[in-house]
């Protein structure tokens, strides 16, 4: 992760150390997520309607599109 990068943290894991991230002045943002069943319902609906994820132009360059698409398929 880059210096001054952003890292979204959902939950915690034993052995997870924040020292290095804090030394690099990284912003750690906690996020709330819904229930797993709601997520599964959303995925089912997306599959039914053949909906595809939208890539945020602010995070990806157009030249990276093939790499990002391959990553999303895995």
PAVO-952452 format. One record per atom (N, C-alpha, C): x, y, z; residue number from 1; atom name. Coordinates in Angstrom, 3 decimals, always signed. Example, Ala and Ser with C-alpha at 12.3 -4.5 7.8 and 13.67 -1.06 7.14 Angstrom:
! residues 2
+13.190, -5.690, +7.800, 1, N
+12.300, -4.500, +7.800, 1, CA
+13.200, -3.300, +7.800, 1, C
+12.850, -2.250, +7.080, 2, N
+13.670, -1.060, +7.140, 2, CA
+12.900, +0.030, +7.870, 2, C
This chain:
! residues 74
+0.835, -1.157, +0.000, 1, N
+0.000, +0.000, +0.000, 1, CA
+0.892, +1.235, +0.000, 1, C
+0.454, +2.269, -0.700, 2, N
+1.213, +3.510, -0.810, 2, CA
+1.160, +4.315, +0.487, 2, C
+2.174, +5.143, +0.689, 3, N
+2.146, +6.091, +1.802, 3, CA
+0.928, +6.980, +1.617, 3, C
+0.216, +7.257, +2.691, 4, N
-1.045, +8.009, +2.667, 4, CA
-2.148, +7.259, +1.930, 4, C
-2.001, +5.943, +1.758, 5, N
-3.033, +5.133, +1.112, 5, CA
-4.220, +4.924, +2.035, 5, C
-5.295, +4.382, +1.499, 6, N
-6.502, +4.092, +2.273, 6, CA
-6.684, +2.590, +2.407, 6, C
-7.165, +2.165, +3.554, 7, N
-7.375, +0.751, +3.826, 7, CA
-8.694, +0.617, +4.561, 7, C
-9.674, -0.081, +3.978, 8, N
-10.961, -0.317, +4.636, 8, CA
-10.889, -1.608, +5.427, 8, C
-11.236, -1.559, +6.697, 9, N
-11.117, -2.717, +7.569, 9, CA
-12.487, -3.164, +8.024, 9, C
-12.830, -4.415, +7.740, 10, N
-14.088, -5.001, +8.212, 10, CA
-13.726, -6.082, +9.203, 10, C
-14.031, -5.863, +10.457, 11, N
-13.679, -6.847, +11.476, 11, CA
-12.182, -6.857, +11.733, 11, C
-11.738, -7.790, +12.543, 12, N
-10.311, -7.918, +12.833, 12, CA
-9.947, -9.388, +12.896, 12, C
-8.678, -9.656, +12.745, 13, N
-8.161, -11.017, +12.833, 13, CA
-7.069, -11.042, +13.887, 13, C
-6.955, -12.155, +14.575, 14, N
-5.886, -12.319, +15.546, 14, CA
-4.551, -12.231, +14.818, 14, C
-3.606, -11.532, +15.404, 15, N
-2.295, -11.398, +14.782, 15, CA
-2.201, -10.262, +13.786, 15, C
-3.248, -9.468, +13.641, 16, N
-3.247, -8.338, +12.705, 16, CA
-2.596, -7.145, +13.397, 16, C
-1.484, -6.666, +12.874, 17, N
-0.731, -5.586, +13.512, 17, CA
-0.837, -4.306, +12.688, 17, C
-1.215, -3.230, +13.339, 18, N
-1.404, -1.950, +12.662, 18, CA
-0.158, -1.077, +12.681, 18, C
+0.888, -1.487, +13.376, 19, N
+2.067, -0.639, +13.567, 19, CA
+2.600, -0.056, +12.258, 19, C
+2.864, -0.902, +11.269, 20, N
+3.462, -0.435, +10.015, 20, CA
+2.539, +0.545, +9.303, 20, C
+1.246, +0.244, +9.282, 21, N
+0.306, +1.145, +8.614, 21, CA
+0.263, +2.503, +9.294, 21, C
+0.273, +2.515, +10.604, 22, N
+0.218, +3.780, +11.331, 22, CA
+1.485, +4.597, +11.111, 22, C
+2.633, +3.932, +11.013, 23, N
+3.889, +4.639, +10.777, 23, CA
+3.905, +5.282, +9.397, 23, C
+3.190, +4.732, +8.446, 24, N
+3.154, +5.270, +7.081, 24, CA
+2.018, +6.267, +6.886, 24, C
+1.334, +6.657, +7.989, 25, N
+0.233, +7.626, +7.955, 25, CA
-0.897, +7.173, +7.034, 25, C
-1.196, +5.908, +7.047, 26, N
-2.289, +5.394, +6.231, 26, CA
-3.609, +5.624, +6.942, 26, C
-4.632, +5.898, +6.186, 27, N
-5.961, +6.115, +6.732, 27, CA
-6.692, +4.782, +6.781, 27, C
-7.123, +4.376, +7.958, 28, N
-7.873, +3.135, +8.112, 28, CA
-9.316, +3.507, +8.406, 28, C
-10.222, +3.043, +7.571, 29, N
-11.629, +3.385, +7.701, 29, CA
-12.432, +2.133, +7.995, 29, C
-13.143, +2.130, +9.089, 30, N
-14.038, +1.013, +9.390, 30, CA
-15.294, +1.123, +8.534, 30, C
-15.837, +0.000, +8.128, 31, N
-17.058, +0.004, +7.330, 31, CA
-18.080, -0.928, +7.965, 31, C
-19.324, -0.609, +7.776, 32, N
-20.406, -1.489, +8.230, 32, CA
-20.930, -2.235, +7.015, 32, C
-21.232, -3.471, +7.216, 33, N
-21.801, -4.270, +6.137, 33, CA
-23.099, -4.882, +6.625, 33, C
-23.953, -5.236, +5.685, 34, N
-25.223, -5.850, +6.046, 34, CA
-25.072, -7.332, +6.340, 34, C
-26.189, -7.995, +6.432, 35, N
-26.194, -9.423, +6.708, 35, CA
-25.753, -10.205, +5.476, 35, C
-25.145, -11.354, +5.713, 36, N
-24.677, -12.205, +4.619, 36, CA
-25.829, -12.561, +3.681, 36, C
-27.001, -12.831, +4.224, 37, N
-28.163, -13.200, +3.405, 37, CA
-28.514, -12.082, +2.425, 37, C
-28.418, -10.833, +2.867, 38, N
-28.695, -9.705, +1.974, 38, CA
-27.682, -9.658, +0.835, 38, C
-26.413, -9.919, +1.155, 39, N
-25.371, -9.935, +0.137, 39, CA
-25.632, -11.048, -0.872, 39, C
-25.993, -12.236, -0.383, 40, N
-26.288, -13.359, -1.271, 40, CA
-27.495, -13.059, -2.151, 40, C
-28.513, -12.407, -1.589, 41, N
-29.683, -12.008, -2.382, 41, CA
-29.282, -11.041, -3.491, 41, C
-28.397, -10.093, -3.158, 42, N
-27.936, -9.133, -4.154, 42, CA
-27.183, -9.838, -5.281, 42, C
-26.306, -10.785, -4.933, 43, N
-25.560, -11.520, -5.953, 43, CA
-26.494, -12.318, -6.856, 43, C
-27.512, -12.920, -6.261, 44, N
-28.493, -13.681, -7.040, 44, CA
-29.232, -12.761, -8.012, 44, C
-29.626, -11.594, -7.551, 45, N
-30.321, -10.632, -8.399, 45, CA
-29.411, -10.130, -9.521, 45, C
-28.144, -9.879, -9.198, 46, N
-27.194, -9.443, -10.227, 46, CA
-27.013, -10.518, -11.289, 46, C
-26.939, -11.773, -10.873, 47, N
-26.792, -12.872, -11.828, 47, CA
-28.034, -12.996, -12.699, 47, C
-29.202, -12.869, -12.099, 48, N
-30.462, -12.970, -12.834, 48, CA
-30.548, -11.916, -13.935, 48, C
-30.120, -10.704, -13.626, 49, N
-30.209, -9.599, -14.584, 49, CA
-28.907, -9.364, -15.340, 49, C
-27.947, -10.278, -15.150, 50, N
-26.639, -10.191, -15.807, 50, CA
-25.980, -8.835, -15.572, 50, C
-26.135, -8.328, -14.353, 51, N
-25.530, -7.049, -13.976, 51, CA
-24.033, -7.233, -13.756, 51, C
-23.262, -6.269, -14.175, 52, N
-21.817, -6.312, -14.026, 52, CA
-21.367, -5.198, -13.090, 52, C
-20.290, -5.416, -12.336, 53, N
-19.789, -4.358, -11.455, 53, CA
-19.255, -3.185, -12.275, 53, C
-19.357, -2.002, -11.714, 54, N
-18.842, -0.795, -12.362, 54, CA
-17.507, -0.457, -11.718, 54, C
-16.506, -0.212, -12.541, 55, N
-15.188, +0.144, -12.034, 55, CA
-15.141, +1.643, -11.800, 55, C
-14.653, +2.046, -10.659, 56, N
-14.536, +3.460, -10.318, 56, CA
-13.378, +4.071, -11.095, 56, C
-13.687, +5.000, -11.968, 57, N
-12.657, +5.628, -12.802, 57, CA
-11.597, +6.336, -11.962, 57, C
-11.933, +6.691, -10.742, 58, N
-10.966, +7.354, -9.881, 58, CA
-9.890, +6.421, -9.360, 58, C
-10.118, +5.113, -9.436, 59, N
-9.152, +4.161, -8.892, 59, CA
-8.413, +3.367, -9.965, 59, C
-8.972, +3.288, -11.157, 60, N
-8.371, +2.475, -12.208, 60, CA
-8.163, +3.311, -13.460, 60, C
-7.066, +3.069, -14.133, 61, N
-6.823, +3.702, -15.429, 61, CA
-7.488, +2.849, -16.500, 61, C
-7.926, +3.487, -17.567, 62, N
-8.580, +2.759, -18.653, 62, CA
-7.656, +1.688, -19.220, 62, C
-6.365, +1.944, -19.236, 63, N
-5.415, +0.958, -19.763, 63, CA
-5.349, -0.295, -18.897, 63, C
-5.822, -0.215, -17.640, 64, N
-5.818, -1.365, -16.735, 64, CA
-7.082, -2.212, -16.856, 64, C
-8.023, -1.802, -17.678, 65, N
-9.313, -2.482, -17.758, 65, CA
-9.200, -3.987, -18.000, 65, C
-8.396, -4.466, -18.958, 66, N
-8.307, -5.924, -19.152, 66, CA
-7.829, -6.672, -17.904, 66, C
-6.863, -6.103, -17.202, 67, N
-6.338, -6.739, -15.988, 67, CA
-7.417, -6.773, -14.912, 67, C
-8.134, -5.662, -14.741, 68, N
-9.186, -5.585, -13.729, 68, CA
-10.304, -6.573, -14.050, 68, C
-10.698, -6.667, -15.311, 69, N
-11.762, -7.606, -15.705, 69, CA
-11.355, -9.046, -15.429, 69, C
-10.109, -9.398, -15.724, 70, N
-9.635, -10.757, -15.428, 70, CA
-9.670, -11.007, -13.925, 70, C
-9.283, -10.013, -13.147, 71, N
-9.300, -10.153, -11.692, 71, CA
-10.727, -10.366, -11.187, 71, C
-11.692, -9.641, -11.735, 72, N
-13.080, -9.773, -11.298, 72, CA
-13.656, -11.149, -11.632, 72, C
-13.125, -11.812, -12.650, 73, N
-13.635, -13.129, -13.040, 73, CA
-13.141, -14.235, -12.119, 73, C
-12.108, -13.973, -11.328, 74, N
-11.565, -15.017, -10.450, 74, CA
-12.268, -15.042, -9.124, 74, C
